[in-house]
Amino acid sequence: MTIRRILATATAIATLAVASPALADAITLDGSDVGQSFTLKYNGFSDGTTVSGLTGETTLTLTSIDGTSYNFDYSVTNTTTDPVDSRISSFGFNTNPDITGATATGTYSFVDTGGNVPNGLGQIDVCFKAGGSNSCSGSGGVTDGQTASGTLSLSFGSAPSSLTLSDFFVRYQSISGAGNVTSAVGSGTTSSGGSTGGTPVPEPSMLGLLGLGLVGLAFATRRRTASLRMGAMPLAA
Protein backbone atom coordinates (compact mmCIF):
# COMPACT_ATOMS: atom_id res chain seq x y z
CA MET A 1 0.00 0.00 0.00
CA THR A 2 1.45 3.39 -1.01
CA ILE A 3 1.84 6.27 1.43
CA ARG A 4 -0.80 8.26 -0.44
CA ARG A 5 -3.26 5.36 -0.22
CA ILE A 6 -2.55 4.85 3.50
CA LEU A 7 -3.25 8.54 4.19
CA ALA A 8 -6.46 8.44 2.13
CA THR A 9 -7.69 5.39 4.04
CA ALA A 10 -6.84 7.00 7.38
CA THR A 11 -8.73 10.15 6.43
CA ALA A 12 -11.78 8.16 5.36
CA ILE A 13 -11.82 6.20 8.63
CA ALA A 14 -11.40 9.35 10.72
CA THR A 15 -14.31 10.96 8.85
CA LEU A 16 -16.48 7.88 9.42
CA ALA A 17 -15.66 7.99 13.13
CA VAL A 18 -17.05 11.52 13.36
CA ALA A 19 -19.95 11.29 10.91
CA SER A 20 -21.60 7.92 11.65
CA PRO A 21 -23.06 6.37 14.79
CA ALA A 22 -21.89 2.93 15.90
CA LEU A 23 -24.32 0.07 15.25
CA ALA A 24 -25.00 -3.08 17.22
CA ASP A 25 -24.16 -6.51 15.88
CA ALA A 26 -26.74 -8.20 13.69
CA ILE A 27 -28.94 -10.73 15.50
CA THR A 28 -29.95 -13.98 13.78
CA LEU A 29 -33.01 -15.90 14.96
CA ASP A 30 -34.63 -19.22 14.05
CA GLY A 31 -37.02 -21.73 15.57
CA SER A 32 -34.59 -22.61 18.36
CA ASP A 33 -34.75 -19.00 19.63
CA VAL A 34 -38.50 -18.92 20.38
CA GLY A 35 -38.85 -17.57 23.92
CA GLN A 36 -35.47 -15.80 23.78
CA SER A 37 -35.18 -12.07 24.50
CA PHE A 38 -32.51 -9.61 23.46
CA THR A 39 -31.99 -6.08 24.71
CA LEU A 40 -30.41 -3.15 22.88
CA LYS A 41 -29.20 0.08 24.43
CA TYR A 42 -29.12 3.28 22.39
CA ASN A 43 -27.06 6.44 22.39
CA GLY A 44 -28.27 9.80 21.11
CA PHE A 45 -26.76 11.03 17.85
CA SER A 46 -27.34 14.29 15.99
CA ASP A 47 -25.41 16.06 13.22
CA GLY A 48 -22.21 14.08 13.67
CA THR A 49 -22.01 14.26 17.47
CA THR A 50 -23.22 12.16 20.40
CA VAL A 51 -25.66 13.94 22.71
CA SER A 52 -24.68 13.23 26.32
CA GLY A 53 -27.54 11.98 28.50
CA LEU A 54 -29.77 11.03 25.55
CA THR A 55 -30.33 7.26 25.81
CA GLY A 56 -32.96 4.58 25.31
CA GLU A 57 -33.47 0.82 25.43
CA THR A 58 -35.55 -1.77 23.60
CA THR A 59 -36.19 -5.44 24.34
CA LEU A 60 -37.53 -7.88 21.74
CA THR A 61 -38.75 -11.39 22.62
CA LEU A 62 -39.39 -13.90 19.84
CA THR A 63 -42.74 -15.42 20.90
CA SER A 64 -43.54 -17.62 17.90
CA ILE A 65 -42.87 -18.41 14.26
CA ASP A 66 -46.12 -18.93 12.39
CA GLY A 67 -45.57 -20.07 8.80
CA THR A 68 -44.26 -16.96 7.05
CA SER A 69 -44.40 -14.70 10.13
CA TYR A 70 -42.01 -14.00 13.01
CA ASN A 71 -43.86 -12.66 16.07
CA PHE A 72 -42.38 -10.64 18.93
CA ASP A 73 -43.21 -8.91 22.19
CA TYR A 74 -41.44 -5.56 22.53
CA SER A 75 -40.75 -2.98 25.19
CA VAL A 76 -39.29 0.51 24.74
CA THR A 77 -37.80 2.45 27.65
CA ASN A 78 -36.66 6.06 27.57
CA THR A 79 -33.59 6.21 29.83
CA THR A 80 -32.66 9.83 29.03
CA THR A 81 -31.22 11.62 32.08
CA ASP A 82 -31.20 15.23 33.34
CA PRO A 83 -30.64 17.89 32.22
CA VAL A 84 -31.82 16.44 28.88
CA ASP A 85 -35.48 15.58 28.19
CA SER A 86 -36.76 13.65 25.18
CA ARG A 87 -39.54 11.56 23.67
CA ILE A 88 -38.88 8.30 21.80
CA SER A 89 -41.33 8.45 18.90
CA SER A 90 -40.29 5.32 16.97
CA PHE A 91 -37.93 2.37 16.74
CA GLY A 92 -36.98 0.00 13.95
CA PHE A 93 -34.39 -2.11 12.14
CA ASN A 94 -33.42 -3.79 8.88
CA THR A 95 -34.36 -7.40 8.09
CA ASN A 96 -32.82 -10.20 6.06
CA PRO A 97 -34.72 -11.57 4.19
CA ASP A 98 -36.74 -8.48 3.32
CA ILE A 99 -40.20 -8.31 4.85
CA THR A 100 -43.37 -8.12 2.79
CA GLY A 101 -45.36 -6.50 5.59
CA ALA A 102 -45.57 -5.84 9.34
CA THR A 103 -48.18 -5.15 12.03
CA ALA A 104 -47.94 -4.01 15.64
CA THR A 105 -50.04 -3.42 18.76
CA GLY A 106 -49.54 -1.28 21.83
CA THR A 107 -47.96 2.16 21.98
CA TYR A 108 -45.99 1.79 18.73
CA SER A 109 -48.78 0.45 16.53
CA PHE A 110 -48.15 2.60 13.43
CA VAL A 111 -45.91 0.80 10.91
CA ASP A 112 -43.79 2.29 8.13
CA THR A 113 -41.83 0.09 5.72
CA GLY A 114 -39.01 1.56 3.68
CA GLY A 115 -39.02 4.83 5.62
CA ASN A 116 -36.09 7.21 6.00
CA VAL A 117 -34.17 7.78 9.24
CA PRO A 118 -32.13 11.02 9.54
CA ASN A 119 -28.66 11.57 11.02
CA GLY A 120 -26.77 9.11 8.87
CA LEU A 121 -28.90 5.96 9.00
CA GLY A 122 -30.88 6.52 5.79
CA GLN A 123 -33.57 4.12 4.59
CA ILE A 124 -34.71 1.40 7.00
CA ASP A 125 -36.77 -1.72 6.27
CA VAL A 126 -39.35 -1.19 9.01
CA CYS A 127 -40.09 1.24 11.83
CA PHE A 128 -42.79 1.21 14.48
CA LYS A 129 -44.21 4.60 15.49
CA ALA A 130 -46.32 5.92 18.33
CA GLY A 131 -48.23 8.23 15.98
CA GLY A 132 -48.89 8.54 12.28
CA SER A 133 -46.65 10.76 10.17
CA ASN A 134 -44.39 10.56 7.16
CA SER A 135 -41.27 8.42 7.32
CA CYS A 136 -39.92 7.19 10.68
CA SER A 137 -40.87 10.22 12.77
CA GLY A 138 -44.08 10.44 14.70
CA SER A 139 -46.13 11.92 17.49
CA GLY A 140 -46.51 10.41 20.95
CA GLY A 141 -44.18 7.85 22.46
CA VAL A 142 -42.41 7.51 25.82
CA THR A 143 -40.76 10.36 27.72
CA ASP A 144 -37.99 10.18 30.33
CA GLY A 145 -38.36 7.20 32.67
CA GLN A 146 -41.37 5.72 30.85
CA THR A 147 -41.70 2.23 29.33
CA ALA A 148 -44.14 1.11 26.61
CA SER A 149 -44.88 -2.41 25.41
CA GLY A 150 -46.79 -4.30 22.76
CA THR A 151 -46.43 -6.92 20.06
CA LEU A 152 -45.18 -6.89 16.49
CA SER A 153 -45.27 -9.32 13.60
CA LEU A 154 -42.98 -9.47 10.55
CA SER A 155 -44.30 -11.18 7.40
CA PHE A 156 -42.32 -12.71 4.53
CA GLY A 157 -43.16 -14.00 1.06
CA SER A 158 -42.08 -17.52 2.04
CA ALA A 159 -41.10 -19.14 5.32
CA PRO A 160 -37.45 -18.17 6.01
CA SER A 161 -35.16 -20.71 7.67
CA SER A 162 -33.81 -17.87 9.82
CA LEU A 163 -34.23 -14.13 10.28
CA THR A 164 -31.45 -11.57 10.74
CA LEU A 165 -32.21 -8.18 12.29
CA SER A 166 -29.69 -5.33 12.08
CA ASP A 167 -29.22 -1.53 12.16
CA PHE A 168 -31.42 -1.06 15.24
CA PHE A 169 -32.43 2.50 16.03
CA VAL A 170 -34.76 4.70 18.07
CA ARG A 171 -35.94 8.17 17.07
CA TYR A 172 -35.86 10.98 19.65
CA GLN A 173 -38.04 14.09 19.34
CA SER A 174 -39.11 16.99 21.58
CA ILE A 175 -35.56 17.18 22.94
CA SER A 176 -34.72 19.95 25.41
CA GLY A 177 -31.66 20.67 27.52
CA ALA A 178 -29.23 19.74 24.72
CA GLY A 179 -28.49 23.13 23.21
CA ASN A 180 -29.96 23.53 19.74
CA VAL A 181 -30.69 19.80 19.33
CA THR A 182 -34.46 19.14 19.16
CA SER A 183 -34.45 15.73 17.43
CA ALA A 184 -31.94 12.92 17.11
CA VAL A 185 -31.51 9.25 16.36
CA GLY A 186 -30.18 6.56 18.69
CA SER A 187 -28.22 3.62 17.30
CA GLY A 188 -28.15 0.30 19.13
CA THR A 189 -24.73 -0.04 20.71
CA THR A 190 -24.98 -3.33 22.61
CA SER A 191 -27.12 -6.42 22.45
CA SER A 192 -27.72 -9.35 24.78
CA GLY A 193 -29.57 -12.66 24.57
CA GLY A 194 -30.62 -14.73 21.57
CA SER A 195 -28.27 -15.83 18.81
CA THR A 196 -25.97 -13.22 17.30
CA GLY A 197 -24.37 -13.17 13.89
CA GLY A 198 -22.62 -10.75 11.56
CA THR A 199 -19.54 -8.65 12.09
CA PRO A 200 -19.41 -6.11 14.92
CA VAL A 201 -19.06 -2.50 13.77
CA PRO A 202 -16.21 -0.72 15.63
CA GLU A 203 -17.15 2.10 17.98
CA PRO A 204 -16.21 5.60 16.73
CA SER A 205 -13.31 5.76 19.22
CA MET A 206 -11.87 2.54 17.81
CA LEU A 207 -12.24 3.85 14.28
CA GLY A 208 -10.40 6.98 15.30
CA LEU A 209 -7.54 4.96 16.81
CA LEU A 210 -7.32 2.89 13.63
CA GLY A 211 -7.15 6.05 11.57
CA LEU A 212 -4.38 7.46 13.78
CA GLY A 213 -2.49 4.17 13.49
CA LEU A 214 -2.62 4.32 9.70
CA VAL A 215 -1.40 7.92 9.76
CA GLY A 216 1.52 6.85 11.96
CA LEU A 217 2.31 3.99 9.59
CA ALA A 218 2.30 6.38 6.65
CA PHE A 219 4.76 8.78 8.28
CA ALA A 220 6.99 5.93 9.48
CA THR A 221 7.07 4.52 5.94
CA ARG A 222 7.85 7.96 4.50
CA ARG A 223 10.68 8.49 7.03
CA ARG A 224 12.19 5.05 6.33
CA THR A 225 12.03 5.68 2.56
CA ALA A 226 13.78 9.03 2.97
CA SER A 227 16.51 7.45 5.12
CA LEU A 228 17.16 4.76 2.52
CA ARG A 229 17.43 7.38 -0.19
CA MET A 230 19.94 9.37 1.85
CA GLY A 231 22.00 6.24 2.48
CA ALA A 232 22.02 5.45 -1.22
CA MET A 233 23.36 8.90 -2.27
CA PRO A 234 27.05 8.86 -3.41
CA LEU A 235 29.52 10.83 -1.31
CA ALA A 236 30.92 14.03 -2.80
CA ALA A 237 34.57 13.82 -3.99
GIFENWO-V19532 format. One record per helix or strand. SS is the DSSP state (@ for helix, = for strand). FROM is the first residue (numbers start at 1). LEN is the number of residues. Records with the same first field share a line. If there is no record, write none. Layout:
SS=FROM-LEN ; FROM-LEN
This chain:
@=3-17 ; 31-3 ; 204-29
==27-3 ; 37-6 ; 45-2 ; 49-2 ; 56-11 ; 69-10 ; 85-12 ; 101-4 ; 110-4 ; 116-2 ; 122-2 ; 126-4 ; 142-2 ; 147-9 ; 163-14 ; 184-9 ; 196-1
